[in-house]
């Protein structure tokens, strides 16, 4: 338990230090225009990779078919501009229904 607290504190201090360094070094670091233009896209790519990993894997293994299909149903519901709660319920119901039918 003590080791867990040490790790959490170390990560918190590291996160704070990185954020503080960004604020302090903002005026000293000049990015080339091409990098500055592409930098916002990096956040989008990182979020997409995180979502894909969460949707397709479970503990490092293939999550099966039901979860990705459920996520796809939720994405379609969100694309159709349904309320967030409705999109989540549709995604969960789709995955649960497929698992009820025996689809892994």
N, C-alpha and C positions, 0 to 999 in steps of 0.2 A: 504494500500500500504506500509506503514511504517513497519507494522508487517511482511509482506512478505520479505522485505529487511533484517530485523533482523533475520528471519529464514534462509535466504540464507547465510548471513554472519556467523551465528552460525554453519551451516553445513559445510561451507568452512573451518572455523577454526578447527572444529573437524576432518575433513578429513586431513588437513595439519598436525595436531597434531598426528594422528594415523600413517601417513606415516613417520613423523620425529621420532616417537618412534620406528618404525621398523628399521630405519637406526641406531639409537643410541643404541638400545638393541640387535642388531644382534649378536655381539660377546659375550654378557653376557648370552644369552639364548641358551641352548643346547637341541635340540629336539632328542628324541629317534629315532633310525634308521627306525623303522616301521612307525612312524609319518612322518618323512621326506620323506619316499618313497611314502606315500599316499597323501601328501599335494598337489601335482600338480593335482591329480584326483579330489580334492574338487572343484577346479576352473571349471573343465569340467562339474561336476555334477551341479554346480550352474548355469552355462550358459545353460545347457540343461533344467533345471527347469524353467529358465526365458523364454526360447524360447517356451517351452510347454505351459506355462501360457499365453504368448502373442498370441500363435496360437489358443488356445482353448477357451479363455474367452474374453469378452468385458464388461468392467465396472463391473466385478464380476459375470456376467451371461454367460451362454453358448453362444458361438459365432455363432452357427449354423454349418452347414455342409460345406458350400462353403469355408470359410476361411481355415479350416484344410486341405481340399482337395487341395486348392491352394498352401498352404505351402508344402504339400507333393509333388505336381508337381514341385515346385521350388527346393526341396531337390533332387528329381530324376534328374532334369536338371543339378544341380550342381554335383551330383554323376557321371553323364555322362561327366563331365568336359566341359560343355558348358560355355561360358563367363558369368561373373556375371550379366551383363545387360540382357543377354538372359534369365538367370534363373529367374530374377526378373520379366521380361515381361511375361514369361510363367506362373509364379505363379499368377500375377495380372490378366492375361487374363483368366486363369482357374477359378479363383474366380468370376470374373465379368461375365463370360459366364454362370456359374452355377446360379448366382443371376438373370441374364437375363431370364433364363429358369424357374425361380420361386423357386429355391432351397434356403432355408433360410441360 
